Amino acid sequence: MNASVIARIAKIVPLVVVAAIGASACDASEAAHQAAPAPTAVRSATSGPAAATAAPTAAAPSAPSAAPTAAPTATASAAVETPAAVAADATTGPAAKTTATTKSTDKGTDKATTTTTTKGTDKDAPKPVTKPGTGNGGLAITFNGLGEGRQIQVGDQVSFSVTWKNDDASGSRAVAPVVATQEFEGAQCQRGLAMAQGRLERKDASGWKALPSLSQGGGMDYAGTGDDAAFTLAAGESRTVEYRMVLDAGNQPGRLAVEADAVLPHSLTVMTKSVATASVVDRHRPVVTSVSAPTALVVGGAPTEFSYKVSSPDGSALLRPVVRLSLPTSEGLTGADVTVEAKVGNEWKSFEVTADCNGRLGVAPAELVGVMHGSPVEYAFRVGLKRTGNAGPVEIQVGGDSDGHDGATAAVRPAVRR
C-alpha cells in the first residue's frame, strides 16, 4: 500500500469515529427526552388517580430498564404524602375536610380526619344563646308517640318518649334532656306570650318528677330543667326518656308544638332541637245554640238586654255563663265603667265586673251561680256602659264554661246611642 492510500484512510477513520460518537449522544438525548414525562405524572398524582396511572405508561417504551421502576416508586411516595399535606390544611375550609374524609383508607388520612373533627368541634362549639340554636352538634332527637296526627284531649294525660342519639363518631357527648311546649295558638291567655297551661312530668330513676312548667315561657330558664337528668352518650349510643303531660281545661283547640332539646349541661346552650306538632281538641266544650236580638244600649243610660241558650256535652250541672265585653282595658275602661246584671228568678242581680287575662271586662263564670233557666239552659243578661272611651263599636261575647272547659263564644252587637 502506497503512501497516498494510507493518508486517505487516516483521514476517513476519524470521521467514522466522530459519527459514531454523535449517534450515541443523540440516542441518549432521545431516551432522556422520552423518559422526561414521568416526573410530570408524579406531580399530577395529587390531582387524581388517572394522572398517577399515566406515569409508568409514558416511561415504558424507550426509557432504561431502571426508569419504569423509579417512576412508580416516586408516584406511590407522592400518594402517601398527599393526605399529610391535606391534614396540614384541614382546618382551612370545608373542601379540605371533605378531602380528608374521602380518603379514609389511608392511615395518615385517619389521623388527619380525627384532627379535623376535633378542631372543628372546638372551633364551632355553641355559645350561650337567647333562643335555641339550629346546628345539630352531631346529635339526633326523635319523638316516640307524639307528632302529626296525634290528638291531645284537654284534661287527659298524654304519654310519650324522646330519644337522644350521639351520631358524632369522634367521641362522647354530654347531654341535658329538655322538653317544653312552644307558644300555643289555643292558649287561654293571648296577651303577651301565648303559652299552654298544664303539667309536665319526666320519668327519672327514682320515679316521676314534676317539671317547673309545661311551656318554655319567655326566657331561657326552661333550658336548665334537664341538668339534674344529664347523661353522657358514647359514639353511636342513644338514651330514651319517658314523659307525660296534661293540658288544663282552659286551653282551647289548636296546634301544639312540643320541643325537645339537647342542652349542654349547666350552660343553657341548646346544641340541637326537634319539634313534634300535635292537635289539641276538647270534647267537653259548651256550645251556644241561639242568641236573641239585643235592645239598644244607651251610653250612660239604659243597658242592652238579651238572652242566649247553651248546650254542654257534660250536662248542665257544672255549666256557667260567660259574658265579656270585647272593649279592651287599654282604652282606659275599668270595671267601674261597666254594669252586668243577670236574671235570677224574676229579679235582676248585679255582679262585679273584672278584667280577664286577655283584658276583657266581664263577670267571672264562677260568680254566676243559679242564673240558668230551663232546658236547654238559657241565660238572660243586661249590660250597661257609663262611657266607651276611644273604642269603636261595642261587642259583647257570650258563651259557656263547663268545669273550666271554655266553649266558643257568640257575638252580641247592640245598637249604641251616645
C-alpha positions as CSV (number, residue, x, y, z in Angstrom):
1,M,0.0,0.0,0.0
2,N,1.5,3.3,-1.1
3,A,1.7,6.4,1.0
4,S,-1.2,8.2,-0.7
5,V,-3.7,5.4,0.1
6,I,-2.6,5.3,3.7
7,A,-3.1,9.1,4.0
8,R,-6.6,8.8,2.7
9,I,-7.5,6.1,5.2
10,A,-6.2,8.1,8.0
11,K,-8.4,11.0,7.1
12,I,-11.5,8.7,6.8
13,V,-11.3,6.9,10.2
14,P,-11.6,9.9,12.5
15,L,-14.8,10.9,10.7
16,V,-16.3,7.5,11.3
17,V,-15.4,7.6,15.0
18,V,-16.9,11.1,15.3
19,A,-20.1,10.0,13.6
20,A,-20.4,7.0,15.9
21,I,-19.9,9.2,19.0
22,G,-22.5,11.7,17.7
23,A,-25.0,8.9,17.1
24,S,-24.6,7.6,20.7
25,A,-25.1,11.1,22.1
26,C,-28.3,11.5,20.0
27,D,-29.7,8.2,21.3
28,A,-29.0,9.2,24.9
29,S,-30.7,12.5,24.4
30,E,-33.8,10.9,22.8
31,A,-34.1,8.4,25.7
32,A,-33.8,11.2,28.2
33,H,-36.5,13.1,26.3
34,Q,-38.9,10.2,26.2
35,A,-38.3,9.5,30.0
36,A,-39.0,13.1,31.0
37,P,-42.9,12.9,31.3
38,A,-42.5,10.6,34.4
39,P,-41.8,13.3,36.9
40,T,-44.8,15.3,35.5
41,A,-47.1,12.3,36.1
42,V,-45.9,12.1,39.7
43,R,-46.8,15.7,40.5
44,S,-50.2,15.1,38.9
45,A,-50.9,12.2,41.3
46,T,-52.2,14.6,43.8
47,S,-54.9,15.6,41.4
48,G,-56.5,12.2,40.8
49,P,-55.9,8.5,40.1
50,A,-55.7,8.9,36.3
51,A,-52.6,11.1,36.4
52,A,-50.9,8.6,38.7
53,T,-51.6,5.8,36.3
54,A,-50.2,7.7,33.3
55,A,-46.6,7.8,34.7
56,P,-45.4,4.2,34.1
57,T,-47.1,4.1,30.6
58,A,-45.3,7.1,29.4
59,A,-41.9,6.0,30.6
60,A,-42.1,2.3,29.4
61,P,-41.3,2.4,25.7
62,S,-37.8,3.7,25.5
63,A,-36.5,4.6,29.0
64,P,-33.7,2.5,30.5
65,S,-34.7,-0.6,32.5
66,A,-34.5,1.3,35.8
67,A,-36.8,4.1,34.7
68,P,-40.2,2.2,34.9
69,T,-39.3,1.1,38.5
70,A,-38.3,4.5,39.6
71,A,-41.4,6.2,38.3
72,P,-44.0,4.1,40.2
73,T,-41.9,4.4,43.3
74,A,-42.0,8.2,43.2
75,T,-45.7,8.1,42.4
76,A,-46.5,5.9,45.4
77,S,-44.5,8.1,47.7
78,A,-46.4,11.2,46.5
79,A,-49.8,9.5,47.1
80,V,-48.8,8.7,50.7
81,E,-47.6,12.2,51.4
82,T,-50.7,13.9,49.9
83,P,-53.1,13.2,52.9
84,A,-50.4,14.7,55.2
85,A,-50.5,17.8,53.2
86,V,-54.3,17.8,53.3
87,A,-54.2,17.3,57.0
88,A,-52.0,20.4,57.4
89,D,-54.7,22.4,55.6
90,A,-57.7,20.5,57.0
91,T,-58.9,23.4,59.1
92,T,-58.8,26.0,56.3
93,G,-62.2,25.3,54.9
94,P,-65.0,22.7,54.1
95,A,-63.2,21.4,51.0
96,A,-60.2,20.4,53.0
97,K,-62.4,18.5,55.5
98,T,-64.2,16.7,52.6
99,T,-60.9,15.6,51.1
100,A,-59.6,14.1,54.3
101,T,-62.9,12.2,54.9
102,T,-63.0,10.8,51.4
103,K,-59.5,9.2,51.6
104,S,-60.4,7.4,54.8
105,T,-58.5,4.1,53.9
106,D,-55.1,5.8,54.5
107,K,-53.6,5.7,57.9
108,G,-52.3,9.3,57.5
109,T,-55.8,10.3,56.5
110,D,-57.4,8.7,59.5
111,K,-55.2,10.8,61.7
112,A,-56.0,13.9,59.7
113,T,-59.7,13.2,59.9
114,T,-59.6,12.9,63.7
115,T,-57.6,16.1,64.0
116,T,-60.0,17.9,61.7
117,T,-63.1,16.8,63.7
118,T,-61.6,17.7,67.0
119,K,-60.5,21.2,65.9
120,G,-63.8,21.8,64.1
121,T,-65.8,20.9,67.2
122,D,-63.7,23.1,69.4
123,K,-64.0,26.0,67.0
124,D,-67.7,25.5,66.4
125,A,-68.7,24.9,70.0
126,P,-72.1,26.5,70.6
127,K,-72.1,29.7,72.6
128,P,-74.9,30.7,75.1
129,V,-77.9,31.9,73.1
130,T,-81.2,33.6,73.9
131,K,-83.1,31.2,71.6
132,P,-82.4,27.6,70.6
133,G,-79.6,27.0,68.1
134,T,-80.0,25.4,64.7
135,G,-76.8,23.2,64.4
136,N,-77.2,19.5,65.3
137,G,-73.8,19.2,67.0
138,G,-73.6,15.5,66.0
139,L,-76.8,14.7,68.0
140,A,-80.2,13.4,66.8
141,I,-83.5,13.7,68.6
142,T,-86.6,11.5,67.9
143,F,-90.1,11.7,69.4
144,N,-92.0,8.5,70.0
145,G,-95.8,8.5,70.3
146,L,-96.2,12.2,69.6
147,G,-96.4,14.1,66.3
148,E,-98.6,14.7,63.3
149,G,-102.0,13.1,63.6
150,R,-101.8,12.7,67.4
151,Q,-104.8,14.3,69.1
152,I,-104.4,15.6,72.7
153,Q,-107.6,15.9,74.6
154,V,-107.7,18.8,77.1
155,G,-107.6,17.4,80.6
156,D,-106.4,13.9,79.6
157,Q,-103.0,12.5,80.4
158,V,-100.7,12.0,77.4
159,S,-97.6,9.8,77.5
160,F,-94.7,9.9,75.1
161,S,-90.9,9.5,75.0
162,V,-87.9,11.2,73.4
163,T,-84.7,9.5,72.2
164,W,-81.4,11.4,72.1
165,K,-78.6,9.7,70.0
166,N,-74.9,10.6,69.5
167,D,-74.2,10.4,65.8
168,D,-70.8,12.0,66.3
169,A,-68.2,9.3,65.7
170,S,-65.4,11.4,67.1
171,G,-66.3,10.7,70.7
172,S,-68.8,11.0,73.6
173,R,-71.2,13.9,74.1
174,A,-72.8,15.2,77.4
175,V,-76.5,16.0,77.1
176,A,-79.1,17.5,79.4
177,P,-82.5,16.4,78.1
178,V,-85.1,19.2,77.9
179,V,-88.8,19.1,76.8
180,A,-91.2,22.0,76.8
181,T,-94.1,23.4,74.6
182,Q,-93.6,26.4,72.3
183,E,-96.1,29.3,72.0
184,F,-99.6,27.9,71.6
185,E,-102.4,29.3,69.4
186,G,-105.0,27.8,71.6
187,A,-103.7,29.4,74.9
188,Q,-106.4,30.7,77.1
189,C,-104.4,33.9,77.6
190,Q,-103.3,35.5,74.4
191,R,-101.8,38.8,75.7
192,G,-98.0,38.7,75.7
193,L,-96.7,35.1,75.3
194,A,-99.5,32.7,74.4
195,M,-98.4,29.6,76.3
196,A,-100.2,26.3,77.0
197,Q,-101.1,25.7,80.7
198,G,-100.8,22.3,82.3
199,R,-98.4,19.8,83.9
200,L,-95.4,18.0,82.5
201,E,-93.5,15.2,84.2
202,R,-90.3,13.3,83.4
203,K,-89.6,9.7,84.5
204,D,-86.3,9.5,86.4
205,A,-84.7,6.5,88.1
206,S,-86.5,7.5,91.3
207,G,-89.9,7.8,89.6
208,W,-92.0,10.6,88.0
209,K,-90.7,14.1,88.6
210,A,-92.9,17.2,88.0
211,L,-91.0,19.8,85.9
212,P,-91.3,23.5,86.7
213,S,-93.5,24.3,83.7
214,L,-95.2,22.7,80.7
215,S,-94.2,25.7,78.5
216,Q,-90.9,27.4,77.6
217,G,-92.1,30.9,78.8
218,G,-90.3,34.0,77.7
219,G,-86.7,33.3,78.8
220,M,-84.2,30.5,78.8
221,D,-84.8,29.1,82.3
222,Y,-86.6,26.1,80.8
223,A,-83.2,25.0,79.2
224,G,-81.9,24.3,82.7
225,T,-84.6,21.8,83.6
226,G,-82.6,18.9,82.3
227,D,-79.4,19.5,84.3
228,D,-80.4,17.0,87.0
229,A,-81.0,14.3,84.4
230,A,-77.9,14.9,82.3
231,F,-76.1,11.9,80.8
232,T,-73.2,11.1,78.5
233,L,-73.6,9.3,75.2
234,A,-70.7,7.4,73.7
235,A,-70.4,7.5,69.9
236,G,-73.4,5.8,68.4
237,E,-75.1,5.4,71.8
238,S,-78.7,6.6,72.5
239,R,-80.9,7.3,75.5
240,T,-84.7,7.3,75.7
241,V,-86.6,9.3,78.4
242,E,-90.3,9.0,79.1
243,Y,-92.6,12.0,79.7
244,R,-96.3,12.6,80.4
245,M,-98.3,15.8,80.3
246,V,-101.8,17.1,81.0
247,L,-103.3,20.3,79.4
248,D,-105.5,22.4,81.7
249,A,-109.2,22.6,80.8
250,G,-108.9,26.3,79.9
251,N,-106.7,25.5,76.8
252,Q,-108.6,25.9,73.5
253,P,-108.3,23.7,70.5
254,G,-105.3,24.3,68.2
255,R,-101.9,23.0,67.0
256,L,-99.4,22.5,69.8
257,A,-95.7,22.3,69.1
258,V,-93.6,20.3,71.7
259,E,-89.9,20.9,71.5
260,A,-87.1,18.6,72.7
261,D,-83.6,20.0,73.1
262,A,-80.1,18.6,73.6
263,V,-78.7,21.1,76.0
264,L,-75.0,21.4,77.1
265,P,-75.3,20.6,80.8
266,H,-75.2,23.7,83.2
267,S,-74.9,26.2,80.3
268,L,-78.4,26.9,78.9
269,T,-76.8,26.3,75.4
270,V,-79.1,24.4,73.1
271,M,-76.9,22.2,70.8
272,T,-79.8,20.9,68.7
273,K,-83.6,20.5,68.9
274,S,-86.5,18.7,67.4
275,V,-90.2,19.6,67.3
276,A,-93.3,17.4,67.2
277,T,-96.7,19.0,66.5
278,A,-100.0,17.6,67.7
279,S,-103.6,18.7,67.6
280,V,-105.3,19.8,70.8
281,V,-109.0,19.0,71.0
282,D,-111.7,19.4,73.6
283,R,-114.9,17.3,73.6
284,H,-116.2,18.9,76.7
285,R,-116.8,22.4,75.3
286,P,-120.2,24.0,75.7
287,V,-121.8,25.4,72.5
288,V,-124.0,28.5,72.1
289,T,-127.2,27.4,70.2
290,S,-129.1,30.7,69.9
291,V,-129.0,34.4,70.8
292,S,-131.9,36.8,71.0
293,A,-131.9,40.2,69.4
294,P,-130.4,42.7,71.9
295,T,-132.1,46.0,72.8
296,A,-130.3,49.3,72.2
297,L,-127.5,50.4,74.5
298,V,-127.6,53.9,75.7
299,V,-124.1,55.0,77.0
300,G,-124.6,56.4,80.5
301,G,-128.3,55.3,80.4
302,A,-130.3,52.2,79.6
303,P,-128.4,48.9,79.3
304,T,-128.8,46.5,76.5
305,E,-130.9,43.4,77.3
306,F,-130.6,39.9,75.6
307,S,-130.7,36.2,76.3
308,Y,-129.0,33.2,74.8
309,K,-129.0,29.3,75.1
310,V,-126.1,27.0,75.7
311,S,-125.7,23.2,75.4
312,S,-123.0,21.2,77.1
313,P,-121.8,17.6,76.3
314,D,-121.4,17.0,80.1
315,G,-124.9,18.3,81.0
316,S,-125.9,21.4,82.9
317,A,-124.7,20.6,86.5
318,L,-121.3,22.3,86.1
319,L,-122.4,24.8,83.4
320,R,-121.8,28.5,83.9
321,P,-122.4,31.5,81.5
322,V,-119.6,33.6,80.0
323,V,-120.3,37.3,79.3
324,R,-117.5,39.7,78.4
325,L,-117.1,43.0,76.6
326,S,-114.6,43.0,73.7
327,L,-113.6,46.5,74.6
328,P,-110.0,46.2,75.9
329,T,-108.8,47.8,79.1
330,S,-106.2,49.6,77.0
331,E,-108.9,52.1,76.1
332,G,-108.9,53.3,79.7
333,L,-112.1,51.5,80.7
334,T,-112.3,49.7,84.1
335,G,-114.9,47.5,85.8
336,A,-116.4,50.7,87.3
337,D,-117.5,51.8,83.8
338,V,-119.5,48.6,83.1
339,T,-122.6,47.1,84.7
340,V,-123.5,43.4,84.3
341,E,-126.8,42.1,85.6
342,A,-128.1,38.5,85.3
343,K,-131.8,37.5,85.8
344,V,-132.2,35.2,88.8
345,G,-135.7,34.0,89.0
346,N,-137.8,37.1,88.4
347,E,-135.2,39.6,89.6
348,W,-132.1,41.2,88.2
349,K,-128.9,40.7,90.2
350,S,-125.7,42.8,89.7
351,F,-122.3,41.2,89.6
352,E,-118.8,42.5,90.0
353,V,-117.1,43.3,86.7
354,T,-113.3,42.5,86.4
355,A,-110.8,42.0,83.6
356,D,-109.7,38.5,82.5
357,C,-106.2,37.6,81.3
358,N,-107.0,39.0,77.9
359,G,-108.1,42.4,79.2
360,R,-111.8,41.8,78.5
361,L,-114.2,43.2,81.1
362,G,-116.9,40.8,82.4
363,V,-118.0,38.6,85.2
364,A,-116.0,35.5,86.3
365,P,-118.1,32.4,85.4
366,A,-117.6,31.0,88.9
367,E,-119.6,34.0,90.2
368,L,-122.6,33.3,88.0
369,V,-124.3,30.6,90.0
370,G,-128.1,30.0,89.9
371,V,-128.7,32.1,86.8
372,M,-129.8,29.4,84.4
373,H,-133.3,28.8,83.2
374,G,-135.0,25.7,81.7
375,S,-133.6,23.0,79.4
376,P,-131.7,23.7,77.2
377,V,-130.1,26.1,79.5
378,E,-130.9,29.8,78.9
379,Y,-129.4,32.9,80.4
380,A,-130.7,36.5,80.5
381,F,-128.4,39.5,80.9
382,R,-128.4,43.3,80.9
383,V,-125.1,45.1,80.1
384,G,-124.6,48.8,80.6
385,L,-121.8,51.3,79.8
386,K,-121.1,54.6,81.6
387,R,-118.7,55.5,78.9
388,T,-116.9,53.9,75.9
389,G,-113.6,55.7,75.9
390,N,-112.0,55.8,72.5
391,A,-113.3,52.4,71.5
392,G,-115.2,51.7,68.3
393,P,-118.4,49.5,68.1
394,V,-119.5,47.7,71.2
395,E,-119.4,43.9,71.1
396,I,-120.4,41.5,73.9
397,Q,-119.1,38.0,73.7
398,V,-121.3,35.3,75.3
399,G,-120.7,31.6,75.8
400,G,-120.5,28.8,78.4
401,D,-118.0,27.3,80.8
402,S,-118.3,23.7,81.9
403,D,-116.0,22.8,84.8
404,G,-113.3,25.0,83.3
405,H,-113.8,23.9,79.7
406,D,-114.4,27.2,77.9
407,G,-116.6,27.0,74.8
408,A,-116.6,29.1,71.7
409,T,-118.3,32.4,72.0
410,A,-121.0,34.2,70.0
411,A,-121.1,38.0,69.4
412,V,-123.9,40.3,70.6
413,R,-123.8,43.7,68.9
414,P,-126.4,46.1,70.2
415,A,-127.1,49.4,68.6
416,V,-125.3,52.1,70.6
417,R,-126.6,55.5,71.3
418,R,-124.5,58.2,72.9
